[in-house]
């Protein structure tokens, strides 16, 4: 199969294509999607709203809403741009600059699935930074001023 996105589906795997839920049969299968701008999301890549509990995951979820047809690109664009700006400041030199740049480029092109992928690559970095922040004791205000 050439000339499009190839989906390899597991038995009974579900996928959303342009807002429609499809379920594979009892055997593995491959499908070639010929429409270049089709919105496709495998259920295994979908995030439940309760899981969107960190800044990176919230941006992933917002992009996902566009991919599955529950939000328009115009509705999501501003929130994603603001979130990417905030992440850039929050992450600073901690890493993730390439993924933030990629997410911005994909957002500008209206490629929301690719925004999701860029955010997904940032999840481990965010988890690591949040873990460090939780384990690091807070300094007293007077100590912070002295340093």
N, C-alpha and C positions, 0 to 999 in steps of 0.2 A: 504494500500500500504506500503510495507516494503522493506528494502534492497536498499535504494537509496535516492536521494534528491527528496522531494515532493514539486512541484510547485503548488501553489494554485493561479489560475488566475481569475481575475475579468472579467466580460463581456467586450469583445473587447480590452482586455489588450494585449500589444505587449511585446515580449521578443526576445532577440537575443540568439541563440543557435549555438555555433561554427561558428559565423559570418553570420548566416542566420536569417533574421527577420521573426518571426512567429506572427500571430495575432489570439487570441482566438475568438470564436464565440459569440453569443448573451447571453450565459449562463455562470455562474461560472463553472470552471472545475478544476480538480486536475490531475496532471501528475506526474508520478514517473520516474525520470531520472536514468537509471541503469548504464550508463557509468560514472565511477568515475572521470575522468579528463575532462569532458565536460565543455566548457566555456559558462556560462549562465549569462545573465544580463537582468533584467527587465528594460523597458524603464523608468519607474518611478524612478529607481535608477541611471539612466544614467545622466551624467553631460555634459551640453553643453560647448564647448570650451570657450565661453565668460564668463562662470561662474567660470572658473579656475583662479581666480584673486587674490589668496593668496597662500602662500607656501604650506599649507596643501592641499588645493583644487587642486593645480597643481600636487602634488604627487598622489592624488586620480585619477585625470584625466589620468596621465601617466599609472597607473595600469589598468585603464579602457580600454585604447587603446590596451593593451595586451589581456584583457578578450574578447573584441569584434573582435580581430584578425587584428587590424590595425597597430600593432607593434609587433615585436618579443620579447620574453622574454630577449634575449641577448641585444637588442637595449634599452630596458627600465631599465634593472638591474642597470647599472652604474648610471643613473640619479636618480633612486630611492635610491640607497645606499648613494649617495652624499647628496640628499635631507634629508634623515633621519638623517645623521650626522649633517647637519646644523640645523635641527629642535631640535635635542638633545641639542645643544649648545644654541640655541635661547630660548628654553623653560626653561632650567636650572631647578630650583626647583619649577616652576610654576605648575607642574603636567604633566600628560600624559606619564610618564615613562613606565607604563605597556603597553600602546597602542603602543609606539615606539618599545618596546621589542617584542611585538606580531607581529608588522609589519615586523621587521627584520627576525623573525623566519619564517613567512609565505613567505617572499621574498626568503629566503634560500631554501625553499621547492618548490618554483615556484608556490605558491598558490596566484595568483594576485587578485582574487576576495576577499580573506581574507585580503590582504593588503589594498584594497579599504575600507573594513569594518573598519579596524583599523584607517585609515585616517579619515573616516566619524565620528568616535567617538571623534576625536581631533578637529573637526570643531568648536564646541561650545566654547572650551577653547581658540582656536585661535581668535575667534570673540571677546571674552571677553577681551583678552590681547590687541587686536588691538583697541578696544574701549577705554580702559584705556590709551593707548599710545596717542590716538587722543585728549583725554580730558585733559591730563596732560600737563601743560605749559612747554615749553622748558626753561632750565636755560641758562643764558648768559654764555659764555665761562669762564669769569673771576670768576663767581660764582662757576662753576664746579671745577675749579682748587683750590679754597679756601676750598672746603669741603672735 
